[in-house]
């Protein structure tokens, strides 16, 4: 008896790596580190990312409060 022909199996694609996910608390802490180093532009970046993160709660409050205490931005946006 001969084996029935089977349909070719499509090649499996390798799994894509998961996108890194930083929680709002980690993002706010990165802002705290940048702020302590007086890197205001970088601190604003991390605090704004913390506010945009889907999780929230107290980390959002922390980032919002920290943004309010940073020195004003210079005209060049830093």
PDB file of N, CA, C and O in Angstrom:
ATOM      1  N   UNK A   1       0.843  -1.179   0.000  1.00  0.00           N
ATOM      2  CA  UNK A   1       0.000   0.000   0.000  1.00  0.00           C
ATOM      3  C   UNK A   1       0.888   1.241   0.000  1.00  0.00           C
ATOM      4  O   UNK A   1       1.930   1.293   0.652  1.00  0.00           O
ATOM      5  N   UNK A   2       0.455   2.186  -0.718  1.00  0.00           N
ATOM      6  CA  UNK A   2       1.240   3.425  -0.751  1.00  0.00           C
ATOM      7  C   UNK A   2       0.614   4.443   0.196  1.00  0.00           C
ATOM      8  O   UNK A   2      -0.593   4.438   0.438  1.00  0.00           O
ATOM      9  N   UNK A   3       1.465   5.306   0.721  1.00  0.00           N
ATOM     10  CA  UNK A   3       1.008   6.347   1.665  1.00  0.00           C
ATOM     11  C   UNK A   3       0.271   7.428   0.896  1.00  0.00           C
ATOM     12  O   UNK A   3       0.709   7.818  -0.186  1.00  0.00           O
ATOM     13  N   UNK A   4      -0.844   7.922   1.431  1.00  0.00           N
ATOM     14  CA  UNK A   4      -1.536   9.018   0.742  1.00  0.00           C
ATOM     15  C   UNK A   4      -0.680  10.290   0.821  1.00  0.00           C
ATOM     16  O   UNK A   4       0.002  10.549   1.813  1.00  0.00           O
ATOM     17  N   UNK A   5      -0.743  11.058  -0.247  1.00  0.00           N
ATOM     18  CA  UNK A   5       0.020  12.313  -0.251  1.00  0.00           C
ATOM     19  C   UNK A   5      -0.652  13.313   0.677  1.00  0.00           C
ATOM     20  O   UNK A   5      -1.869  13.498   0.660  1.00  0.00           O
ATOM     21  N   UNK A   6       0.170  13.938   1.471  1.00  0.00           N
ATOM     22  CA  UNK A   6      -0.399  14.946   2.373  1.00  0.00           C
ATOM     23  C   UNK A   6      -0.028  16.333   1.857  1.00  0.00           C
ATOM     24  O   UNK A   6       0.956  16.501   1.136  1.00  0.00           O
ATOM     25  N   UNK A   7      -0.808  17.292   2.228  1.00  0.00           N
ATOM     26  CA  UNK A   7      -0.557  18.673   1.807  1.00  0.00           C
ATOM     27  C   UNK A   7       0.717  19.165   2.480  1.00  0.00           C
ATOM     28  O   UNK A   7       0.980  18.820   3.632  1.00  0.00           O
ATOM     29  N   UNK A   8       1.504  19.961   1.779  1.00  0.00           N
ATOM     30  CA  UNK A   8       2.736  20.461   2.401  1.00  0.00           C
ATOM     31  C   UNK A   8       2.409  21.341   3.606  1.00  0.00           C
ATOM     32  O   UNK A   8       1.475  22.143   3.587  1.00  0.00           O
ATOM     33  N   UNK A   9       3.189  21.164   4.621  1.00  0.00           N
ATOM     34  CA  UNK A   9       2.995  21.942   5.850  1.00  0.00           C
ATOM     35  C   UNK A   9       3.752  23.266   5.699  1.00  0.00           C
ATOM     36  O   UNK A   9       4.947  23.267   5.405  1.00  0.00           O
ATOM     37  N   UNK A  10       3.064  24.385   5.899  1.00  0.00           N
ATOM     38  CA  UNK A  10       3.769  25.665   5.769  1.00  0.00           C
ATOM     39  C   UNK A  10       4.844  25.791   6.851  1.00  0.00           C
ATOM     40  O   UNK A  10       4.683  25.329   7.980  1.00  0.00           O
ATOM     41  N   UNK A  11       5.916  26.417   6.469  1.00  0.00           N
ATOM     42  CA  UNK A  11       7.016  26.605   7.425  1.00  0.00           C
ATOM     43  C   UNK A  11       6.552  27.497   8.574  1.00  0.00           C
ATOM     44  O   UNK A  11       5.926  28.536   8.361  1.00  0.00           O
ATOM     45  N   UNK A  12       6.865  27.078   9.770  1.00  0.00           N
ATOM     46  CA  UNK A  12       6.468  27.861  10.943  1.00  0.00           C
ATOM     47  C   UNK A  12       7.369  29.087  11.060  1.00  0.00           C
ATOM     48  O   UNK A  12       8.583  29.005  10.873  1.00  0.00           O
ATOM     49  N   UNK A  13       6.760  30.206  11.368  1.00  0.00           N
ATOM     50  CA  UNK A  13       7.539  31.425  11.573  1.00  0.00           C
ATOM     51  C   UNK A  13       8.073  31.435  12.996  1.00  0.00           C
ATOM     52  O   UNK A  13       7.394  31.013  13.931  1.00  0.00           O
ATOM     53  N   UNK A  14       9.284  31.918  13.145  1.00  0.00           N
ATOM     54  CA  UNK A  14       9.801  32.006  14.519  1.00  0.00           C
ATOM     55  C   UNK A  14       8.996  33.053  15.297  1.00  0.00           C
ATOM     56  O   UNK A  14       8.548  34.045  14.724  1.00  0.00           O
ATOM     57  N   UNK A  15       8.817  32.833  16.576  1.00  0.00           N
ATOM     58  CA  UNK A  15       8.040  33.794  17.366  1.00  0.00           C
ATOM     59  C   UNK A  15       8.766  35.131  17.428  1.00  0.00           C
ATOM     60  O   UNK A  15       9.994  35.189  17.498  1.00  0.00           O
ATOM     61  N   UNK A  16       7.982  36.199  17.402  1.00  0.00           N
ATOM     62  CA  UNK A  16       8.553  37.540  17.515  1.00  0.00           C
ATOM     63  C   UNK A  16       8.821  37.825  18.984  1.00  0.00           C
ATOM     64  O   UNK A  16       8.047  37.422  19.852  1.00  0.00           O
ATOM     65  N   UNK A  17       9.910  38.515  19.259  1.00  0.00           N
ATOM     66  CA  UNK A  17      10.173  38.854  20.664  1.00  0.00           C
ATOM     67  C   UNK A  17       9.118  39.836  21.175  1.00  0.00           C
ATOM     68  O   UNK A  17       8.633  40.694  20.437  1.00  0.00           O
ATOM     69  N   UNK A  18       8.789  39.691  22.411  1.00  0.00           N
ATOM     70  CA  UNK A  18       7.791  40.580  23.010  1.00  0.00           C
ATOM     71  C   UNK A  18       8.381  41.974  23.170  1.00  0.00           C
ATOM     72  O   UNK A  18       9.561  42.135  23.480  1.00  0.00           O
ATOM     73  N   UNK A  19       7.549  42.962  22.957  1.00  0.00           N
ATOM     74  CA  UNK A  19       7.976  44.342  23.156  1.00  0.00           C
ATOM     75  C   UNK A  19       8.257  44.544  24.642  1.00  0.00           C
ATOM     76  O   UNK A  19       7.499  44.064  25.485  1.00  0.00           O
ATOM     77  N   UNK A  20       9.322  45.240  24.966  1.00  0.00           N
ATOM     78  CA  UNK A  20       9.582  45.491  26.379  1.00  0.00           C
ATOM     79  C   UNK A  20       8.517  46.425  26.947  1.00  0.00           C
ATOM     80  O   UNK A  20       8.136  47.414  26.319  1.00  0.00           O
ATOM     81  N   UNK A  21       8.058  46.099  28.114  1.00  0.00           N
ATOM     82  CA  UNK A  21       7.020  46.906  28.750  1.00  0.00           C
ATOM     83  C   UNK A  21       7.560  47.414  30.082  1.00  0.00           C
ATOM     84  O   UNK A  21       7.906  46.633  30.969  1.00  0.00           O
ATOM     85  N   UNK A  22       7.625  48.707  30.200  1.00  0.00           N
ATOM     86  CA  UNK A  22       8.036  49.312  31.466  1.00  0.00           C
ATOM     87  C   UNK A  22       6.791  49.858  32.151  1.00  0.00           C
ATOM     88  O   UNK A  22       5.974  50.532  31.525  1.00  0.00           O
ATOM     89  N   UNK A  23       6.655  49.569  33.412  1.00  0.00           N
ATOM     90  CA  UNK A  23       5.498  50.063  34.146  1.00  0.00           C
ATOM     91  C   UNK A  23       5.660  51.558  34.409  1.00  0.00           C
ATOM     92  O   UNK A  23       6.760  52.102  34.317  1.00  0.00           O
ATOM     93  N   UNK A  24       4.568  52.197  34.730  1.00  0.00           N
ATOM     94  CA  UNK A  24       4.618  53.634  34.996  1.00  0.00           C
ATOM     95  C   UNK A  24       5.523  53.943  36.184  1.00  0.00           C
ATOM     96  O   UNK A  24       6.156  54.998  36.220  1.00  0.00           O
ATOM     97  N   UNK A  25       5.590  53.038  37.150  1.00  0.00           N
ATOM     98  CA  UNK A  25       6.464  53.277  38.299  1.00  0.00           C
ATOM     99  C   UNK A  25       7.933  53.265  37.880  1.00  0.00           C
ATOM    100  O   UNK A  25       8.707  54.116  38.318  1.00  0.00           O
ATOM    101  N   UNK A  26       8.321  52.310  37.037  1.00  0.00           N
ATOM    102  CA  UNK A  26       9.702  52.257  36.563  1.00  0.00           C
ATOM    103  C   UNK A  26      10.026  53.508  35.757  1.00  0.00           C
ATOM    104  O   UNK A  26      11.106  54.081  35.904  1.00  0.00           O
ATOM    105  N   UNK A  27       9.099  53.932  34.911  1.00  0.00           N
ATOM    106  CA  UNK A  27       9.311  55.138  34.112  1.00  0.00           C
ATOM    107  C   UNK A  27       9.449  56.375  35.004  1.00  0.00           C
ATOM    108  O   UNK A  27      10.293  57.236  34.750  1.00  0.00           O
ATOM    109  N   UNK A  28       8.626  56.460  36.040  1.00  0.00           N
ATOM    110  CA  UNK A  28       8.721  57.593  36.964  1.00  0.00           C
ATOM    111  C   UNK A  28      10.058  57.554  37.717  1.00  0.00           C
ATOM    112  O   UNK A  28      10.667  58.597  37.958  1.00  0.00           O
ATOM    113  N   UNK A  29      10.504  56.371  38.081  1.00  0.00           N
ATOM    114  CA  UNK A  29      11.800  56.261  38.756  1.00  0.00           C
ATOM    115  C   UNK A  29      12.950  56.663  37.840  1.00  0.00           C
ATOM    116  O   UNK A  29      13.918  57.274  38.292  1.00  0.00           O
ATOM    117  N   UNK A  30      12.851  56.326  36.560  1.00  0.00           N
ATOM    118  CA  UNK A  30      13.861  56.784  35.610  1.00  0.00           C
ATOM    119  C   UNK A  30      13.866  58.314  35.531  1.00  0.00           C
ATOM    120  O   UNK A  30      14.921  58.933  35.392  1.00  0.00           O
ATOM    121  N   UNK A  31      12.684  58.910  35.619  1.00  0.00           N
ATOM    122  CA  UNK A  31      12.598  60.364  35.668  1.00  0.00           C
ATOM    123  C   UNK A  31      13.250  60.919  36.920  1.00  0.00           C
ATOM    124  O   UNK A  31      13.918  61.952  36.874  1.00  0.00           O
ATOM    125  N   UNK A  32      13.057  60.231  38.041  1.00  0.00           N
ATOM    126  CA  UNK A  32      13.689  60.663  39.292  1.00  0.00           C
ATOM    127  C   UNK A  32      15.206  60.630  39.188  1.00  0.00           C
ATOM    128  O   UNK A  32      15.890  61.532  39.671  1.00  0.00           O
ATOM    129  N   UNK A  33      15.730  59.578  38.550  1.00  0.00           N
ATOM    130  CA  UNK A  33      17.188  59.464  38.392  1.00  0.00           C
ATOM    131  C   UNK A  33      17.705  60.602  37.511  1.00  0.00           C
ATOM    132  O   UNK A  33      18.692  61.254  37.852  1.00  0.00           O
ATOM    133  N   UNK A  34      17.050  60.836  36.399  1.00  0.00           N
ATOM    134  CA  UNK A  34      17.474  61.914  35.504  1.00  0.00           C
ATOM    135  C   UNK A  34      17.380  63.267  36.198  1.00  0.00           C
ATOM    136  O   UNK A  34      18.240  64.129  36.017  1.00  0.00           O
ATOM    137  N   UNK A  35      16.343  63.443  36.983  1.00  0.00           N
ATOM    138  CA  UNK A  35      16.175  64.706  37.709  1.00  0.00           C
ATOM    139  C   UNK A  35      17.284  64.890  38.742  1.00  0.00           C
ATOM    140  O   UNK A  35      17.802  65.995  38.906  1.00  0.00           O
ATOM    141  N   UNK A  36      17.646  63.825  39.431  1.00  0.00           N
ATOM    142  CA  UNK A  36      18.704  63.934  40.433  1.00  0.00           C
ATOM    143  C   UNK A  36      20.051  64.253  39.787  1.00  0.00           C
ATOM    144  O   UNK A  36      20.934  64.834  40.419  1.00  0.00           O
ATOM    145  N   UNK A  37      20.195  63.866  38.522  1.00  0.00           N
ATOM    146  CA  UNK A  37      21.412  64.193  37.775  1.00  0.00           C
ATOM    147  C   UNK A  37      21.297  65.540  37.067  1.00  0.00           C
ATOM    148  O   UNK A  37      22.188  65.932  36.314  1.00  0.00           O
ATOM    149  N   UNK A  38      20.206  66.237  37.311  1.00  0.00           N
ATOM    150  CA  UNK A  38      19.894  67.547  36.720  1.00  0.00           C
ATOM    151  C   UNK A  38      19.840  67.478  35.194  1.00  0.00           C
ATOM    152  O   UNK A  38      20.257  68.404  34.499  1.00  0.00           O
ATOM    153  N   UNK A  39      19.328  66.385  34.703  1.00  0.00           N
ATOM    154  CA  UNK A  39      19.096  66.219  33.260  1.00  0.00           C
ATOM    155  C   UNK A  39      17.599  66.443  33.037  1.00  0.00           C
ATOM    156  O   UNK A  39      16.825  65.499  32.881  1.00  0.00           O
ATOM    157  N   UNK A  40      17.221  67.711  33.028  1.00  0.00           N
ATOM    158  CA  UNK A  40      15.806  68.085  33.049  1.00  0.00           C
ATOM    159  C   UNK A  40      15.063  67.589  31.815  1.00  0.00           C
ATOM    160  O   UNK A  40      13.937  67.102  31.920  1.00  0.00           O
ATOM    161  N   UNK A  41      15.684  67.709  30.656  1.00  0.00           N
ATOM    162  CA  UNK A  41      15.024  67.275  29.422  1.00  0.00           C
ATOM    163  C   UNK A  41      14.720  65.770  29.479  1.00  0.00           C
ATOM    164  O   UNK A  41      13.627  65.330  29.123  1.00  0.00           O
ATOM    165  N   UNK A  42      15.699  65.005  29.930  1.00  0.00           N
ATOM    166  CA  UNK A  42      15.506  63.556  30.042  1.00  0.00           C
ATOM    167  C   UNK A  42      14.466  63.226  31.107  1.00  0.00           C
ATOM    168  O   UNK A  42      13.649  62.322  30.927  1.00  0.00           O
ATOM    169  N   UNK A  43      14.499  63.953  32.204  1.00  0.00           N
ATOM    170  CA  UNK A  43      13.513  63.717  33.271  1.00  0.00           C
ATOM    171  C   UNK A  43      12.102  63.947  32.748  1.00  0.00           C
ATOM    172  O   UNK A  43      11.197  63.156  33.012  1.00  0.00           O
ATOM    173  N   UNK A  44      11.919  65.036  32.003  1.00  0.00           N
ATOM    174  CA  UNK A  44      10.592  65.299  31.424  1.00  0.00           C
ATOM    175  C   UNK A  44      10.155  64.148  30.511  1.00  0.00           C
ATOM    176  O   UNK A  44       8.998  63.728  30.534  1.00  0.00           O
ATOM    177  N   UNK A  45      11.087  63.654  29.719  1.00  0.00           N
ATOM    178  CA  UNK A  45      10.784  62.539  28.813  1.00  0.00           C
ATOM    179  C   UNK A  45      10.231  61.346  29.602  1.00  0.00           C
ATOM    180  O   UNK A  45       9.185  60.802  29.248  1.00  0.00           O
ATOM    181  N   UNK A  46      10.933  60.936  30.673  1.00  0.00           N
ATOM    182  CA  UNK A  46      10.503  59.760  31.432  1.00  0.00           C
ATOM    183  C   UNK A  46       9.208  60.011  32.177  1.00  0.00           C
ATOM    184  O   UNK A  46       8.354  59.127  32.239  1.00  0.00           O
ATOM    185  N   UNK A  47       9.042  61.198  32.744  1.00  0.00           N
ATOM    186  CA  UNK A  47       7.796  61.492  33.455  1.00  0.00           C
ATOM    187  C   UNK A  47       6.612  61.492  32.496  1.00  0.00           C
ATOM    188  O   UNK A  47       5.531  61.011  32.836  1.00  0.00           O
ATOM    189  N   UNK A  48       6.816  62.029  31.308  1.00  0.00           N
ATOM    190  CA  UNK A  48       5.710  62.025  30.329  1.00  0.00           C
ATOM    191  C   UNK A  48       5.400  60.607  29.864  1.00  0.00           C
ATOM    192  O   UNK A  48       4.236  60.261  29.660  1.00  0.00           O
ATOM    193  N   UNK A  49       6.429  59.788  29.697  1.00  0.00           N
ATOM    194  CA  UNK A  49       6.186  58.385  29.353  1.00  0.00           C
ATOM    195  C   UNK A  49       5.435  57.683  30.480  1.00  0.00           C
ATOM    196  O   UNK A  49       4.562  56.855  30.219  1.00  0.00           O
ATOM    197  N   UNK A  50       5.764  58.006  31.728  1.00  0.00           N
ATOM    198  CA  UNK A  50       5.059  57.407  32.871  1.00  0.00           C
ATOM    199  C   UNK A  50       3.587  57.783  32.833  1.00  0.00           C
ATOM    200  O   UNK A  50       2.724  56.948  33.104  1.00  0.00           O
ATOM    201  N   UNK A  51       3.296  59.034  32.499  1.00  0.00           N
ATOM    202  CA  UNK A  51       1.898  59.463  32.428  1.00  0.00           C
ATOM    203  C   UNK A  51       1.155  58.789  31.277  1.00  0.00           C
ATOM    204  O   UNK A  51      -0.058  58.592  31.352  1.00  0.00           O
ATOM    205  N   UNK A  52       1.873  58.437  30.217  1.00  0.00           N
ATOM    206  CA  UNK A  52       1.244  57.796  29.062  1.00  0.00           C
ATOM    207  C   UNK A  52       1.107  56.282  29.230  1.00  0.00           C
ATOM    208  O   UNK A  52       0.423  55.633  28.439  1.00  0.00           O
ATOM    209  N   UNK A  53       1.743  55.726  30.238  1.00  0.00           N
ATOM    210  CA  UNK A  53       1.681  54.272  30.452  1.00  0.00           C
ATOM    211  C   UNK A  53       0.258  53.857  30.825  1.00  0.00           C
ATOM    212  O   UNK A  53      -0.444  54.597  31.514  1.00  0.00           O
ATOM    213  N   UNK A  54      -0.167  52.680  30.374  1.00  0.00           N
ATOM    214  CA  UNK A  54      -1.541  52.252  30.639  1.00  0.00           C
ATOM    215  C   UNK A  54      -1.830  51.958  32.112  1.00  0.00           C
ATOM    216  O   UNK A  54      -2.948  52.167  32.585  1.00  0.00           O
ATOM    217  N   UNK A  55      -0.823  51.475  32.828  1.00  0.00           N
ATOM    218  CA  UNK A  55      -1.077  51.273  34.255  1.00  0.00           C
ATOM    219  C   UNK A  55      -0.896  52.634  34.919  1.00  0.00           C
ATOM    220  O   UNK A  55      -0.432  53.571  34.268  1.00  0.00           O
ATOM    221  N   UNK A  56      -1.232  52.763  36.133  1.00  0.00           N
ATOM    222  CA  UNK A  56      -1.140  54.111  36.689  1.00  0.00           C
ATOM    223  C   UNK A  56      -1.202  54.147  38.183  1.00  0.00           C
ATOM    224  O   UNK A  56      -0.383  53.556  38.887  1.00  0.00           O
ATOM    225  N   UNK A  57      -2.211  54.867  38.651  1.00  0.00           N
ATOM    226  CA  UNK A  57      -2.359  55.000  40.091  1.00  0.00           C
ATOM    227  C   UNK A  57      -1.375  55.999  40.652  1.00  0.00           C
ATOM    228  O   UNK A  57      -1.234  57.112  40.146  1.00  0.00           O
ATOM    229  N   UNK A  58      -0.700  55.584  41.701  1.00  0.00           N
ATOM    230  CA  UNK A  58       0.199  56.495  42.407  1.00  0.00           C
ATOM    231  C   UNK A  58       1.403  56.894  41.565  1.00  0.00           C
ATOM    232  O   UNK A  58       1.957  57.976  41.760  1.00  0.00           O
ATOM    233  N   UNK A  59       1.818  56.042  40.635  1.00  0.00           N
ATOM    234  CA  UNK A  59       2.957  56.390  39.771  1.00  0.00           C
ATOM    235  C   UNK A  59       2.604  57.575  38.882  1.00  0.00           C
ATOM    236  O   UNK A  59       3.446  58.437  38.628  1.00  0.00           O
ATOM    237  N   UNK A  60       1.352  57.621  38.406  1.00  0.00           N
ATOM    238  CA  UNK A  60       0.925  58.774  37.616  1.00  0.00           C
ATOM    239  C   UNK A  60       0.952  60.033  38.478  1.00  0.00           C
ATOM    240  O   UNK A  60       1.398  61.089  38.029  1.00  0.00           O
ATOM    241  N   UNK A  61       0.485  59.921  39.694  1.00  0.00           N
ATOM    242  CA  UNK A  61       0.505  61.077  40.599  1.00  0.00           C
ATOM    243  C   UNK A  61       1.934  61.534  40.851  1.00  0.00           C
ATOM    244  O   UNK A  61       2.213  62.733  40.874  1.00  0.00           O
ATOM    245  N   UNK A  62       2.831  60.583  41.037  1.00  0.00           N
ATOM    246  CA  UNK A  62       4.237  60.904  41.284  1.00  0.00           C
ATOM    247  C   UNK A  62       4.842  61.638  40.097  1.00  0.00           C
ATOM    248  O   UNK A  62       5.525  62.647  40.271  1.00  0.00           O
ATOM    249  N   UNK A  63       4.593  61.130  38.881  1.00  0.00           N
ATOM    250  CA  UNK A  63       5.138  61.749  37.673  1.00  0.00           C
ATOM    251  C   UNK A  63       4.558  63.142  37.457  1.00  0.00           C
ATOM    252  O   UNK A  63       5.277  64.073  37.094  1.00  0.00           O
ATOM    253  N   UNK A  64       3.255  63.277  37.682  1.00  0.00           N
ATOM    254  CA  UNK A  64       2.591  64.579  37.512  1.00  0.00           C
ATOM    255  C   UNK A  64       3.163  65.596  38.487  1.00  0.00           C
ATOM    256  O   UNK A  64       3.431  66.737  38.109  1.00  0.00           O
ATOM    257  N   UNK A  65       3.352  65.194  39.731  1.00  0.00           N
ATOM    258  CA  UNK A  65       3.904  66.100  40.742  1.00  0.00           C
ATOM    259  C   UNK A  65       5.344  66.469  40.406  1.00  0.00           C
ATOM    260  O   UNK A  65       5.745  67.622  40.565  1.00  0.00           O
ATOM    261  N   UNK A  66       6.124  65.495  39.941  1.00  0.00           N
ATOM    262  CA  UNK A  66       7.525  65.759  39.615  1.00  0.00           C
ATOM    263  C   UNK A  66       7.642  66.701  38.429  1.00  0.00           C
ATOM    264  O   UNK A  66       8.521  67.562  38.407  1.00  0.00           O
ATOM    265  N   UNK A  67       6.767  66.549  37.445  1.00  0.00           N
ATOM    266  CA  UNK A  67       6.800  67.464  36.299  1.00  0.00           C
ATOM    267  C   UNK A  67       6.557  68.905  36.747  1.00  0.00           C
ATOM    268  O   UNK A  67       7.111  69.844  36.175  1.00  0.00           O
ATOM    269  N   UNK A  68       5.737  69.068  37.761  1.00  0.00           N
ATOM    270  CA  UNK A  68       5.441  70.407  38.264  1.00  0.00           C
ATOM    271  C   UNK A  68       6.583  71.038  39.032  1.00  0.00           C
ATOM    272  O   UNK A  68       6.596  72.254  39.225  1.00  0.00           O
ATOM    273  N   UNK A  69       7.548  70.235  39.478  1.00  0.00           N
ATOM    274  CA  UNK A  69       8.653  70.791  40.269  1.00  0.00           C
ATOM    275  C   UNK A  69       9.927  70.993  39.461  1.00  0.00           C
ATOM    276  O   UNK A  69      10.901  71.547  39.972  1.00  0.00           O
ATOM    277  N   UNK A  70       9.932  70.548  38.198  1.00  0.00           N
ATOM    278  CA  UNK A  70      11.127  70.730  37.369  1.00  0.00           C
ATOM    279  C   UNK A  70      11.292  72.196  36.993  1.00  0.00           C
ATOM    280  O   UNK A  70      10.306  72.926  36.889  1.00  0.00           O
ATOM    281  N   UNK A  71      12.533  72.631  36.787  1.00  0.00           N
ATOM    282  CA  UNK A  71      12.740  74.010  36.343  1.00  0.00           C
ATOM    283  C   UNK A  71      12.071  74.237  34.988  1.00  0.00           C
ATOM    284  O   UNK A  71      11.855  73.285  34.238  1.00  0.00           O
ATOM    285  N   UNK A  72      11.746  75.476  34.671  1.00  0.00           N
ATOM    286  CA  UNK A  72      11.088  75.743  33.379  1.00  0.00           C
ATOM    287  C   UNK A  72      11.980  75.327  32.214  1.00  0.00           C
ATOM    288  O   UNK A  72      13.207  75.335  32.309  1.00  0.00           O
ATOM    289  N   UNK A  73      11.330  74.967  31.120  1.00  0.00           N
ATOM    290  CA  UNK A  73      12.086  74.576  29.931  1.00  0.00           C
ATOM    291  C   UNK A  73      12.771  75.784  29.313  1.00  0.00           C
ATOM    292  O   UNK A  73      12.242  76.895  29.332  1.00  0.00           O
ATOM    293  N   UNK A  74      13.944  75.549  28.770  1.00  0.00           N
ATOM    294  CA  UNK A  74      14.654  76.610  28.048  1.00  0.00           C
ATOM    295  C   UNK A  74      13.995  76.787  26.677  1.00  0.00           C
ATOM    296  O   UNK A  74      13.255  75.915  26.221  1.00  0.00           O
ATOM    297  N   UNK A  75      14.268  77.915  26.027  1.00  0.00           N
ATOM    298  CA  UNK A  75      13.670  78.123  24.690  1.00  0.00           C
ATOM    299  C   UNK A  75      14.038  77.040  23.673  1.00  0.00           C
ATOM    300  O   UNK A  75      13.288  76.808  22.725  1.00  0.00           O
ATOM    301  N   UNK A  76      15.172  76.381  23.857  1.00  0.00           N
ATOM    302  CA  UNK A  76      15.542  75.311  22.905  1.00  0.00           C
ATOM    303  C   UNK A  76      14.836  73.999  23.227  1.00  0.00           C
ATOM    304  O   UNK A  76      15.120  72.983  22.592  1.00  0.00           O
ATOM    305  N   UNK A  77      13.924  73.995  24.197  1.00  0.00           N
ATOM    306  CA  UNK A  77      13.111  72.820  24.509  1.00  0.00           C
ATOM    307  C   UNK A  77      13.726  71.876  25.501  1.00  0.00           C
ATOM    308  O   UNK A  77      13.169  70.806  25.749  1.00  0.00           O
ATOM    309  N   UNK A  78      14.853  72.226  26.081  1.00  0.00           N
ATOM    310  CA  UNK A  78      15.513  71.334  27.037  1.00  0.00           C
ATOM    311  C   UNK A  78      15.244  71.724  28.445  1.00  0.00           C
ATOM    312  O   UNK A  78      15.729  71.071  29.370  1.00  0.00           O
TER     313      UNK A  78
END
